Amino acid sequence: MEVEFLTADTALPPCLPLPRAMLGLPVSSTAKVMYARLLDAALAAGAEDANGIIFTRCPIVELAGALGRSAMTVKRALRELEDAGLLLRVRQGFGEPNKIYVLIPRDAQKQDCRQAAGPV
């Protein structure tokens, strides 16, 4: 992998969105990365339900492969995010992946991530 130093002119590669509010939440690092992955999937190719709310579908096996984690770790991280109020999973038919609604922390809505490029 080639690397370069970050300068003011450096074009960033595609990135996953992670609201800053997520950094202080008591969830695992795996759950935080999964949240960013699900938010990216919802923004990129998410579908809208009858109310115009965007959701995504990501099978457990697909998430496990994308994150390099086991299916059990993925299930645990999904449960963490649900318990923290950051995801809502709606069951579908047998063998169908759940609809996953990614919920945005209110603190993150106050500031656009593109504007928040300052120091962390």
Secondary structure, DSSP 8 states (H G I E B T S, - for coil): -------TT----------GGGGGSSS-HHHHHHHHHHHHHHHHH-EE-TTS-EEB---HHHHHHHHT--HHHHHHHHHHHHHTTSEEEE--STTS--EEEE---HHHHTS-TTT--S--
